[in-house]
Amino acid sequence: MKKTLLVMTLIIAIFLSGCSGMSDTQQRTLSGGAIGASAGAIVGAVAGNTGMGLAIGAAAGAAGGYLYDQHEKSKESAYKDGYNAGQKAK
């Protein structure tokens, strides 16, 4: 169990080290998936099925990371729209 958790943590660390050439969406989705996989592996290990916890956690984390990215893009777009409207009003 500890060996599986260590291997998965190392794999996640390797994937996260290659984020420099990715878009914000890709980085946030991958980071969410990695965080979810880690948490899922821990919960799965306690519950007795590390692999299932890892898979569910990774899927939930990736979905959460993607949704967070869409939220951040929406905020950025609203800010730009407001800024442009303010510039036109001058």
Rosetta constraint file for C-alpha pairs under 8 A:
AtomPair CA 1 CA 5 HARMONIC 6.33 0.50
AtomPair CA 1 CA 45 HARMONIC 6.81 0.50
AtomPair CA 1 CA 50 HARMONIC 7.54 0.50
AtomPair CA 2 CA 6 HARMONIC 6.10 0.50
AtomPair CA 3 CA 7 HARMONIC 6.16 0.50
AtomPair CA 4 CA 8 HARMONIC 6.15 0.50
AtomPair CA 5 CA 9 HARMONIC 6.10 0.50
AtomPair CA 5 CA 41 HARMONIC 6.78 0.50
AtomPair CA 5 CA 42 HARMONIC 7.66 0.50
AtomPair CA 6 CA 10 HARMONIC 6.23 0.50
AtomPair CA 7 CA 11 HARMONIC 6.22 0.50
AtomPair CA 8 CA 12 HARMONIC 6.14 0.50
AtomPair CA 8 CA 38 HARMONIC 7.71 0.50
AtomPair CA 9 CA 13 HARMONIC 6.17 0.50
AtomPair CA 9 CA 38 HARMONIC 6.96 0.50
AtomPair CA 10 CA 14 HARMONIC 6.24 0.50
AtomPair CA 11 CA 15 HARMONIC 6.36 0.50
AtomPair CA 12 CA 16 HARMONIC 6.16 0.50
AtomPair CA 12 CA 34 HARMONIC 5.91 0.50
AtomPair CA 13 CA 17 HARMONIC 6.21 0.50
AtomPair CA 14 CA 18 HARMONIC 6.98 0.50
AtomPair CA 15 CA 19 HARMONIC 7.32 0.50
AtomPair CA 16 CA 30 HARMONIC 7.56 0.50
AtomPair CA 16 CA 31 HARMONIC 7.09 0.50
AtomPair CA 19 CA 27 HARMONIC 6.11 0.50
AtomPair CA 22 CA 26 HARMONIC 5.81 0.50
AtomPair CA 22 CA 27 HARMONIC 6.03 0.50
AtomPair CA 23 CA 27 HARMONIC 6.18 0.50
AtomPair CA 24 CA 28 HARMONIC 6.05 0.50
AtomPair CA 24 CA 69 HARMONIC 7.34 0.50
AtomPair CA 25 CA 29 HARMONIC 6.04 0.50
AtomPair CA 25 CA 66 HARMONIC 6.52 0.50
AtomPair CA 25 CA 69 HARMONIC 5.71 0.50
AtomPair CA 25 CA 70 HARMONIC 7.92 0.50
AtomPair CA 26 CA 30 HARMONIC 5.99 0.50
AtomPair CA 27 CA 31 HARMONIC 5.92 0.50
AtomPair CA 28 CA 32 HARMONIC 5.96 0.50
AtomPair CA 28 CA 62 HARMONIC 7.97 0.50
AtomPair CA 28 CA 65 HARMONIC 5.01 0.50
AtomPair CA 28 CA 66 HARMONIC 6.36 0.50
AtomPair CA 28 CA 68 HARMONIC 7.58 0.50
AtomPair CA 28 CA 69 HARMONIC 6.28 0.50
AtomPair CA 29 CA 33 HARMONIC 6.12 0.50
AtomPair CA 29 CA 61 HARMONIC 7.60 0.50
AtomPair CA 29 CA 62 HARMONIC 4.81 0.50
AtomPair CA 29 CA 63 HARMONIC 6.95 0.50
AtomPair CA 29 CA 64 HARMONIC 7.44 0.50
AtomPair CA 29 CA 65 HARMONIC 4.32 0.50
AtomPair CA 29 CA 66 HARMONIC 4.85 0.50
AtomPair CA 29 CA 69 HARMONIC 7.65 0.50
AtomPair CA 30 CA 34 HARMONIC 6.10 0.50
AtomPair CA 30 CA 62 HARMONIC 6.19 0.50
AtomPair CA 30 CA 65 HARMONIC 7.28 0.50
AtomPair CA 31 CA 35 HARMONIC 6.11 0.50
AtomPair CA 31 CA 61 HARMONIC 7.91 0.50
AtomPair CA 31 CA 62 HARMONIC 7.38 0.50
AtomPair CA 31 CA 65 HARMONIC 6.86 0.50
AtomPair CA 32 CA 36 HARMONIC 5.93 0.50
AtomPair CA 32 CA 58 HARMONIC 7.58 0.50
AtomPair CA 32 CA 61 HARMONIC 4.35 0.50
AtomPair CA 32 CA 62 HARMONIC 4.75 0.50
AtomPair CA 32 CA 63 HARMONIC 7.45 0.50
AtomPair CA 32 CA 64 HARMONIC 6.26 0.50
AtomPair CA 32 CA 65 HARMONIC 4.42 0.50
AtomPair CA 32 CA 66 HARMONIC 7.74 0.50
AtomPair CA 33 CA 37 HARMONIC 5.90 0.50
AtomPair CA 33 CA 57 HARMONIC 7.28 0.50
AtomPair CA 33 CA 58 HARMONIC 4.41 0.50
AtomPair CA 33 CA 59 HARMONIC 6.30 0.50
AtomPair CA 33 CA 60 HARMONIC 7.08 0.50
AtomPair CA 33 CA 61 HARMONIC 4.22 0.50
AtomPair CA 33 CA 62 HARMONIC 3.90 0.50
AtomPair CA 33 CA 63 HARMONIC 7.55 0.50
AtomPair CA 33 CA 65 HARMONIC 7.05 0.50
AtomPair CA 34 CA 38 HARMONIC 6.17 0.50
AtomPair CA 34 CA 58 HARMONIC 6.23 0.50
AtomPair CA 34 CA 61 HARMONIC 7.04 0.50
AtomPair CA 34 CA 62 HARMONIC 7.65 0.50
AtomPair CA 35 CA 39 HARMONIC 6.24 0.50
AtomPair CA 35 CA 57 HARMONIC 7.95 0.50
AtomPair CA 35 CA 58 HARMONIC 7.35 0.50
AtomPair CA 35 CA 61 HARMONIC 6.38 0.50
AtomPair CA 36 CA 40 HARMONIC 5.82 0.50
AtomPair CA 36 CA 54 HARMONIC 7.61 0.50
AtomPair CA 36 CA 56 HARMONIC 7.97 0.50
AtomPair CA 36 CA 57 HARMONIC 4.27 0.50
AtomPair CA 36 CA 58 HARMONIC 4.65 0.50
AtomPair CA 36 CA 59 HARMONIC 7.31 0.50
AtomPair CA 36 CA 60 HARMONIC 6.36 0.50
AtomPair CA 36 CA 61 HARMONIC 4.16 0.50
AtomPair CA 36 CA 62 HARMONIC 7.23 0.50
AtomPair CA 37 CA 41 HARMONIC 5.91 0.50
AtomPair CA 37 CA 53 HARMONIC 7.55 0.50
AtomPair CA 37 CA 54 HARMONIC 4.69 0.50
AtomPair CA 37 CA 55 HARMONIC 6.55 0.50
AtomPair CA 37 CA 56 HARMONIC 7.42 0.50
AtomPair CA 37 CA 57 HARMONIC 4.55 0.50
AtomPair CA 37 CA 58 HARMONIC 4.02 0.50
AtomPair CA 37 CA 59 HARMONIC 7.74 0.50
AtomPair CA 37 CA 61 HARMONIC 7.05 0.50
AtomPair CA 38 CA 42 HARMONIC 6.36 0.50
AtomPair CA 38 CA 54 HARMONIC 6.75 0.50
AtomPair CA 38 CA 57 HARMONIC 7.29 0.50
AtomPair CA 38 CA 58 HARMONIC 7.73 0.50
AtomPair CA 39 CA 43 HARMONIC 6.24 0.50
AtomPair CA 39 CA 54 HARMONIC 7.51 0.50
AtomPair CA 39 CA 57 HARMONIC 6.42 0.50
AtomPair CA 40 CA 44 HARMONIC 5.75 0.50
AtomPair CA 40 CA 50 HARMONIC 7.59 0.50
AtomPair CA 40 CA 52 HARMONIC 7.98 0.50
AtomPair CA 40 CA 53 HARMONIC 4.35 0.50
AtomPair CA 40 CA 54 HARMONIC 4.50 0.50
AtomPair CA 40 CA 55 HARMONIC 7.25 0.50
AtomPair CA 40 CA 56 HARMONIC 6.54 0.50
AtomPair CA 40 CA 57 HARMONIC 4.21 0.50
AtomPair CA 40 CA 58 HARMONIC 7.07 0.50
AtomPair CA 41 CA 45 HARMONIC 5.90 0.50
AtomPair CA 41 CA 50 HARMONIC 5.07 0.50
AtomPair CA 41 CA 51 HARMONIC 6.79 0.50
AtomPair CA 41 CA 52 HARMONIC 7.86 0.50
AtomPair CA 41 CA 53 HARMONIC 5.07 0.50
AtomPair CA 41 CA 54 HARMONIC 4.28 0.50
AtomPair CA 41 CA 57 HARMONIC 7.30 0.50
AtomPair CA 42 CA 46 HARMONIC 6.38 0.50
AtomPair CA 42 CA 50 HARMONIC 7.13 0.50
AtomPair CA 42 CA 53 HARMONIC 7.54 0.50
AtomPair CA 42 CA 54 HARMONIC 7.92 0.50
AtomPair CA 43 CA 47 HARMONIC 6.13 0.50
AtomPair CA 43 CA 50 HARMONIC 7.46 0.50
AtomPair CA 43 CA 53 HARMONIC 6.29 0.50
AtomPair CA 44 CA 48 HARMONIC 5.82 0.50
AtomPair CA 44 CA 49 HARMONIC 4.82 0.50
AtomPair CA 44 CA 50 HARMONIC 4.10 0.50
AtomPair CA 44 CA 51 HARMONIC 6.95 0.50
AtomPair CA 44 CA 52 HARMONIC 6.55 0.50
AtomPair CA 44 CA 53 HARMONIC 4.14 0.50
AtomPair CA 44 CA 54 HARMONIC 6.75 0.50
AtomPair CA 45 CA 49 HARMONIC 5.67 0.50
AtomPair CA 45 CA 50 HARMONIC 4.47 0.50
AtomPair CA 45 CA 53 HARMONIC 7.52 0.50
AtomPair CA 46 CA 50 HARMONIC 7.88 0.50
AtomPair CA 49 CA 53 HARMONIC 6.36 0.50
AtomPair CA 50 CA 54 HARMONIC 6.00 0.50
AtomPair CA 51 CA 55 HARMONIC 6.20 0.50
AtomPair CA 52 CA 56 HARMONIC 6.14 0.50
AtomPair CA 53 CA 57 HARMONIC 5.85 0.50
AtomPair CA 54 CA 58 HARMONIC 5.98 0.50
AtomPair CA 55 CA 59 HARMONIC 6.24 0.50
AtomPair CA 56 CA 60 HARMONIC 6.11 0.50
AtomPair CA 57 CA 61 HARMONIC 5.85 0.50
AtomPair CA 58 CA 62 HARMONIC 5.99 0.50
AtomPair CA 59 CA 63 HARMONIC 6.19 0.50
AtomPair CA 60 CA 64 HARMONIC 6.07 0.50
AtomPair CA 61 CA 65 HARMONIC 6.00 0.50
AtomPair CA 62 CA 66 HARMONIC 6.16 0.50
AtomPair CA 63 CA 67 HARMONIC 6.17 0.50
AtomPair CA 64 CA 68 HARMONIC 6.06 0.50
AtomPair CA 65 CA 69 HARMONIC 6.20 0.50
AtomPair CA 66 CA 70 HARMONIC 6.34 0.50
AtomPair CA 67 CA 71 HARMONIC 6.25 0.50
AtomPair CA 68 CA 72 HARMONIC 6.24 0.50
AtomPair CA 69 CA 73 HARMONIC 6.19 0.50
AtomPair CA 70 CA 74 HARMONIC 6.15 0.50
AtomPair CA 71 CA 75 HARMONIC 6.33 0.50
AtomPair CA 72 CA 76 HARMONIC 6.19 0.50
AtomPair CA 73 CA 77 HARMONIC 6.06 0.50
AtomPair CA 74 CA 78 HARMONIC 6.18 0.50
AtomPair CA 75 CA 79 HARMONIC 6.17 0.50
AtomPair CA 76 CA 80 HARMONIC 6.24 0.50
AtomPair CA 77 CA 81 HARMONIC 6.15 0.50
AtomPair CA 78 CA 82 HARMONIC 6.15 0.50
AtomPair CA 79 CA 83 HARMONIC 6.05 0.50
AtomPair CA 80 CA 84 HARMONIC 6.05 0.50
AtomPair CA 81 CA 85 HARMONIC 6.14 0.50
AtomPair CA 82 CA 86 HARMONIC 6.15 0.50
AtomPair CA 83 CA 87 HARMONIC 6.28 0.50
AtomPair CA 84 CA 88 HARMONIC 6.28 0.50
AtomPair CA 85 CA 89 HARMONIC 6.28 0.50
AtomPair CA 86 CA 90 HARMONIC 6.75 0.50
